[in-house]
């Protein structure tokens, strides 16, 4: 990020925020409509009513824009609204990915699939790290908690990715949530048993 962007006047900041939001929304809409990331930068810029230069200035390239749009969707539509109840939280997650399936499937099968998976991991890993730290911090050290959080985040991500890409049409968030709850139950029982609880 450019240092001069951080010090621009508030009016400019609002314009930057508006153009960023418009570009991300346009990217999500166009990729979802085509079920593909093969959308030209010029089309995204036109749909957002900004110049291509603005897109390049704010995101660098199309793939960076798509990753930012995906992270924005997850943070704005999912993480801010997750209920405390575990089943309800998993159902919200499944419902979000089902509702946005075309966009996420395009990212998961496109050229930026690895970067997208890494971006989602960066969103969910801290949540798992914190949860495991509270649950097992007296039994495992920080490196083991980090390894376990990474392992579980990656595994859960792979299950969600497979469901989004190859699951039946339409996706069944309730059925998928039930599957995740059964998996979680077995994993939790195994971890707590091995940790001596």
N, C-alpha and C positions, 0 to 999 in steps of 0.2 A: 504494500500500500504506500502511495506517495505521501510524504510528510506534509506537502502543501495542501493536500486534500483535507487533512485533519484540521487545518487552521482556516479554512474558507469560511466566509460569512454564513450566518444561519439561513438566509434566503437560498444561497447556493446549496447548502446542505439539504434543504427540503427538496430542491430540484433533483439533486443526486439521488436522494432516497426514492423519490417518485419514479425517476427513470430506471433505477435498479429494480424496483418492484414491478414496473411495467415490463421490463425485459424478462424477468423471471416468470411472470404470469404468461407472457407470450410464448416463452420457451416451453412451459408445461403444456399449454393449450395445443401448440403445433405438434410437439412430439407425441402427445396423447392422441391427437386426431389421426396421425400417420402411423402410430404404433412403431415408430422408428426415430432414431436420432439423426437420420439423414435429412436435416432441415438446414437450409442455407442461412448464413448469418444475415444476409440482406432481408430474408423473409421474416426472421425474428425481429430485426430492427424496425421493419415496416409495420409489423403487427403491434409493436410497442410504441409506434409513432416517435421514434428517435433515429438518429443517424447510426450507420455502422460504426463510425468513429467513436460514438458514445459507448457502444457495446464493447469495443476493443479497449477503450480507456478504463472502463469500470470492471471488466472481467478478463481481459487479455485475449480470450478466444471462446469459441462456442462450447467446447467441452468444460471449461471452467465455469461458464454460465450455467450449464446443465447441472453440474455438481452443486453449485451454490443454490440453484432452484430446488434441488432435491433436499438439501440440508434445511433450507428455509421451510419447505413443506413439512418436514418431520418436526422441526422445532415449533412452528406456528400452529399446525393442525393437530399434532399428536402429543408432544411432550408437555405442552402447556395445559392440557386437559386430562392427563392421565389420572384416573381415580385411584384411591388408596387400595381398594379391594383388588387382589391380584388377578382374579378371573376377569373382572371388569376391565382392568388395565390391559390384559392380553387381548380381550375382545376388542377394545378400542384400537390396539395395534393392528390386529387382523382386519378390522373394518376399514382402517385407514389405507392399508396396502391393497385391499380389495377394491376400494373406491377409486384409488389412483393406479390401478393395475397397469393400464396401458402405458402410462408414463414410466413407472418403475420397471416394467418388463422391457421396454425399449432401452433403458439405461443398462439393465443387467445383461442384455444380449448385444449391446453395442460396443464400440471400440473403447469406451471409457468404463467398462464393467469393473475392472480391478480398482480404479480410482474411486468409483461410486461405492463399492463394497468397503474400501478403506474409510471413506467419508462417513458412512453409516456406522462403522465400527467406532470411529472417533466420537460419535454421538452417544452410543449405547455402552461403550466400555466403562466410562466413569460411573454410570449408574450401577453396573454389575460390580465394579471394584468397591464402591461404597457399601453395597448390600453385603458382599462377602466379607468385607472388613468388619462390619457390625456382627455378622453371624459367626465368623471363624477367627477373628483377630486375636483371640486368646490362645488359639491352637496352631495357627500358621503365621509365619513371618511375612513381611511385606513382599519379598520376591515370590513366594508361593501364592499369595493372594493375587498378585499381578498375573502370574502364569495361569491360575485357575480362572480369573476373570476374562483373560484373553481367550482361553480355550472355550469357555462357555459362550462368550459373545460371538466368537467365530462359528461355533457349532449351531447356535440359534440362528445366526445370520444365514448360514447355509440352508437350514430347514425353511426359513421364510423365503429365501431366494428361489428354492426349488418349487415351493408352493405358488409363488407369484408367476414364475416363468412357465411351469409345466402343469400346474393344478387344473382341475376341471373348470369349465366355463358355464355359468358364473362361479366364482370362488364362493365358498361357504365359510364365512368368518366364525360362526358358532361351532361348526364341526372342527375347524382348524384350532380354535381355542381349546376345545376339549382334548385334542391331541397334544397340544402344548402343555396343558395342565397335567396330563398323564406322564409326559416326559419329565416335566419339572418335578413331579412327585418322586419318581424313581431316582433322578439325579440328586435331589435334596436328601433323600433317605440314604443314598450311598455315601454322599459327602459327609453327612453328620455321623454316620457309622464309622467311616474311616478316620474322622477327626476325633473320635472317642467321646461322642456325645450320647 
